[in-house]
Amino acid sequence: MPRPVPSREAIATAILDAVTARGAAKTLCPSEVARALAGGPGADWRPLLPVVRAAAIALARDGRIGVYRKGKPVPDPTGVKGVIRLGAAPPDA
């Protein structure tokens, strides 16, 4: 039986915790958060990836985290496509 999708608050908390744990100068892939929320190794995390990305983009719009592409902050993460990384909010955010 598949696990239920975590609440938006739980996803946001998981993202913030992961970004904080990673440290100010490092980033992480949204799939790391999806894997943790899915229950660890062997769990199907892929269905969670879109909701994790959406929560991350909402947190970035609020200035709580940064969304990065190719090592640079994405100024407006709303329509970002492709591979992204999550990290601490850029200093000018």
N, C-alpha and C positions, 0 to 999 in steps of 0.2 A: 504494500500500500504506500503511495507516495506521501511524503511529508507535506503538511499544509504550508502555503506561502506565508512567511513571517509578515508581521504588520510593518507598515511604513516606518513606524517609530523604531522597531527592532532593527530594521535594515539600516536606518540612519545611524543608530547607536553603534552597530557593527562597523560601519564605514568610519565613523569618527574614532572609535577605539583602535581600528587597524591603522589609520593614518597617524594617530598619536603614538602608537607603539612603534611604528616604522621610523619616526623621527623627522625633524624639520627638513633635512636635506635629502630625504629619500622619498621614492614614490612606490606605489604598488598597483598591481593590475586588479580591476574590478572582479575578475574571476577568482582571485584569492578570497574575497569577501563572500562571493557566491558559494565557493567550496566550503568555507567554514559554516555558513548558514545551512547548507544542505546536509551537514552532519559528518563531514570529514571524508577521508579516502574511500573511494568506491561508491559514494553517493552520487546521484545524478544532479549535478549543480547547474547544468546548462539552462534549464527552464527559469532559473532565478536570475540569470545574467541581465535580461532586459529590465527587471525591476530594480536591480542593484545599480545599473547605469542610470536609470531615471532618478533614483534617490540621490545618487552622487551629483547629478546635474543640478538638482534642486538645492543641495547643500552648497554647491559652488556658486549658484546664483545668489544665495544668501551670504556669500563671503566666508563660509565656515571651512571650506576646503578649496583646493585648487584642482582643476582638470588640466592635464598636460598632454601634449602631442609632440613627439620628437624632442622631448626635453624642454619644451617651451610652454608657458601658460597659455591656455586658450581663453582669449578675452571674453567671448560669448559662447559658453558651452551648450547653449540651447540646441543648436542644430549640428553639433559635432558628430562626425561619422568616422568609422574606422577605429583603429587601436587607440585607446586612451589609457592614461595612468592617473592615479589619484595621489594627492599629497597635501602638504600644508598649504594654506592659502598664500598666494604670492604677497610679498610685502606691500604692494600698492593696492591690495584688495580691500 
